Amino acid sequence: MIKTILYTTALSSYTRPVLRFTVDLAKQYNAKIVLLHVVEPLSSSVRFLMDNYLSSDKVEELHREATTGILEKFHRRLEAFCAEELGSTLEQTQVISEIRVISGVPHEVILREADRCSADLITMGMHAGSSTLGGSTLGSTTRRITLMSKRPVLIVPFVQGPDNEWPSQRRV
């Protein structure tokens, strides 16, 4: 039985159709959705430059301010997106129980959050990467999750179309 779905999003062109698919699936199973976006940390080359040209206190201050601001901005963006897509605020909807925006290495955070919320299923979209699957490509995070997850992972393909939707999902 599916009670909790962890929906991960990179906020790219396939976000809308994958969310719709996940919401439809959650409604079929009367499940809740935990929506997760992972913000990757600064690259090692950026950290190297900062460490060599700024004091350690200044580096930590800038990093803390930037991370907090980015996480809050993405959280607000996801709340607005869900309100637009679902036609209601998070407080009014029954299907999305939580929005999480976390900084870290994407595959590590996704697997940790799946454990934290006891997800029965992880849903992800497919986007550009280096492994081919039937003409489409899997990104490195999606590949890692499918290899490392102890839970089922549903990969929803990107659909080329007027609204990036499958015919059964188009709203009239």
C-alpha positions as CSV (number, residue, x, y, z in Angstrom):
1,M,0.0,0.0,0.0
2,I,1.3,3.5,-0.9
3,K,0.7,5.9,1.9
4,T,3.5,8.4,1.4
5,I,5.1,9.5,-1.9
6,L,8.4,11.5,-1.9
7,Y,8.2,13.7,-5.0
8,T,11.6,15.1,-5.8
9,T,12.0,18.0,-8.2
10,A,14.8,19.9,-9.7
11,L,12.4,22.7,-10.8
12,S,13.0,22.2,-14.5
13,S,10.8,21.9,-17.5
14,Y,9.3,18.6,-16.5
15,T,8.2,19.7,-13.0
16,R,4.6,20.4,-13.9
17,P,3.7,17.1,-15.6
18,V,5.6,15.0,-13.0
19,L,3.8,16.8,-10.2
20,R,0.4,16.2,-11.9
21,F,1.2,12.5,-12.4
22,T,2.3,12.2,-8.7
23,V,-0.9,14.0,-7.5
24,D,-3.1,11.7,-9.6
25,L,-1.3,8.7,-8.2
26,A,-1.6,10.0,-4.6
27,K,-5.3,10.6,-5.0
28,Q,-5.8,7.0,-6.3
29,Y,-4.1,5.6,-3.2
30,N,-5.3,8.2,-0.8
31,A,-1.6,8.9,-0.1
32,K,0.2,12.1,1.0
33,I,3.0,13.7,-0.9
34,V,6.2,15.1,0.6
35,L,7.6,17.5,-2.0
36,L,11.4,17.8,-1.9
37,H,13.9,20.1,-3.7
38,V,17.6,19.8,-3.0
39,V,19.9,22.8,-3.4
40,E,23.4,21.7,-4.2
41,P,26.2,23.2,-2.1
42,L,28.8,25.5,-3.5
43,S,31.3,23.8,-5.9
44,S,34.8,23.0,-4.6
45,S,36.3,25.6,-7.0
46,V,34.1,28.4,-5.6
47,R,34.9,27.3,-2.0
48,F,38.6,27.3,-2.9
49,L,38.5,30.8,-4.2
50,M,36.5,32.1,-1.3
51,D,38.8,30.4,1.2
52,N,41.9,31.9,-0.4
53,Y,40.6,35.5,-0.8
54,L,38.3,36.0,2.3
55,S,38.7,35.4,6.0
56,S,37.1,32.2,7.3
57,D,34.6,34.3,9.3
58,K,33.5,36.2,6.2
59,V,33.3,32.9,4.2
60,E,31.0,31.3,6.7
61,E,28.9,34.5,7.0
62,L,28.4,34.7,3.2
63,H,27.7,31.0,2.9
64,R,25.1,31.1,5.7
65,E,23.4,34.2,4.3
66,A,23.3,32.9,0.8
67,T,22.1,29.4,1.8
68,T,19.3,30.7,4.0
69,G,18.1,33.1,1.4
70,I,18.2,30.5,-1.4
71,L,16.3,27.9,0.7
72,E,13.6,30.4,1.6
73,K,13.3,31.6,-2.0
74,F,12.9,28.1,-3.3
75,H,10.4,27.2,-0.6
76,R,8.2,30.2,-1.5
77,R,8.5,29.4,-5.2
78,L,7.4,25.8,-4.6
79,E,4.5,27.0,-2.4
80,A,3.3,29.3,-5.2
81,F,3.8,26.6,-7.8
82,C,1.7,24.2,-5.8
83,A,-1.0,26.8,-5.1
84,E,-1.2,27.5,-8.9
85,E,-1.2,23.9,-9.9
86,L,-3.6,22.6,-7.3
87,G,-5.8,25.7,-7.1
88,S,-5.4,25.9,-3.3
89,T,-2.9,26.7,-0.7
90,L,-0.9,24.0,1.1
91,E,-3.2,24.5,4.2
92,Q,-6.2,23.8,2.0
93,T,-4.9,20.8,0.1
94,Q,-5.0,17.3,1.5
95,V,-2.6,15.8,-0.9
96,I,0.7,17.6,-0.3
97,S,1.6,17.3,3.4
98,E,4.9,19.0,3.4
99,I,7.4,21.0,1.2
100,R,11.1,20.5,2.1
101,V,14.0,22.5,0.6
102,I,17.3,21.2,1.8
103,S,20.9,22.0,0.9
104,G,23.2,19.0,0.2
105,V,24.3,16.4,-2.2
106,P,21.0,15.5,-4.0
107,H,21.1,11.7,-4.0
108,E,22.2,11.6,-0.3
109,V,19.5,14.1,0.7
110,I,16.8,12.3,-1.3
111,L,17.6,8.9,0.3
112,R,17.8,10.4,3.8
113,E,14.5,12.2,3.3
114,A,12.8,9.0,2.0
115,D,13.9,7.4,5.3
116,R,12.8,10.3,7.4
117,C,9.2,10.5,6.0
118,S,8.9,6.7,5.6
119,A,8.2,7.1,1.9
120,D,6.6,4.1,0.2
121,L,7.5,5.4,-3.3
122,I,9.9,8.0,-4.7
123,T,8.8,9.8,-7.9
124,M,11.3,11.7,-10.1
125,G,11.3,13.2,-13.5
126,M,13.7,12.3,-16.3
127,H,16.1,14.9,-17.7
128,A,19.4,15.3,-19.5
129,G,22.3,13.2,-18.3
130,S,24.6,10.6,-19.6
131,S,22.7,7.2,-19.5
132,T,20.3,6.4,-22.2
133,L,17.0,4.6,-21.5
134,G,15.0,4.0,-24.7
135,G,16.1,7.3,-26.3
136,S,15.6,9.4,-23.2
137,T,18.3,10.2,-20.7
138,L,18.7,9.8,-17.0
139,G,20.5,12.4,-14.9
140,S,23.2,11.3,-12.5
141,T,20.9,11.9,-9.5
142,T,18.1,9.8,-10.9
143,R,20.6,7.0,-11.8
144,R,22.0,7.0,-8.3
145,I,18.6,6.9,-6.7
146,T,17.5,3.9,-8.8
147,L,20.7,2.1,-7.9
148,M,20.8,3.0,-4.2
149,S,17.2,3.2,-3.0
150,K,15.6,0.6,-0.8
151,R,12.2,1.9,-2.0
152,P,10.5,1.7,-5.3
153,V,11.4,4.6,-7.6
154,L,9.0,5.8,-10.3
155,I,10.7,7.7,-13.1
156,V,8.2,9.8,-15.0
157,P,9.4,10.7,-18.5
158,F,9.4,14.2,-20.0
159,V,6.7,14.5,-22.6
160,Q,7.1,16.8,-25.6
161,G,3.8,18.6,-26.2
162,P,2.0,21.9,-26.0
163,D,1.7,21.8,-22.2
164,N,4.2,19.0,-21.4
165,E,1.3,16.8,-20.5
166,W,0.1,13.3,-21.3
167,P,-3.2,13.2,-23.2
168,S,-5.1,11.8,-20.2
169,Q,-3.9,14.7,-18.0
170,R,-4.9,17.6,-20.2
171,R,-7.4,19.9,-18.5
172,V,-10.3,21.1,-20.4
